[in-house]
Amino acid sequence: MTEIKRPINIHNHYHAHVYFDSQTLQFASDLCIKAGELFDLKVGRIHQKPVGPHPKWSCQISFSDKDFDQLIPWLSDNRDGLTVLVHAQTGENLKDHTEYAYWLGDNVQLNLSIFGG
């Protein structure tokens, strides 16, 4: 079994992708909106289909290393079983979604083929 990499604050910019399904749509939407409001962060659209490398419905939260130490524990405590991918934003998409990818909850197999991987 592969060990799940927990988030660590070693980059300047990040995305958190909250994964959900039809049963958890409202909870996930509320979670993302609340995170944006509490931490003054940019929250993307609530995608009710797989987008990019994400094989599940998701919502993206953009944040920096300055937000990391407050946001990540809050997401961990409030995600209520949802899986959250946290990854660096270095400009190297394949590395960001593999080497620099961290998880709250179970890891999910990403569609890396869009990065040529």
Beta strands, then each sheet from edge to edge (+ up, - down):
strand 1: 13-20
strand 2: 42-47
strand 3: 57-64
strand 4: 84-88
strand 5: 101-104
sheet 1: 2+ 3- 1+ 4- 5+
end
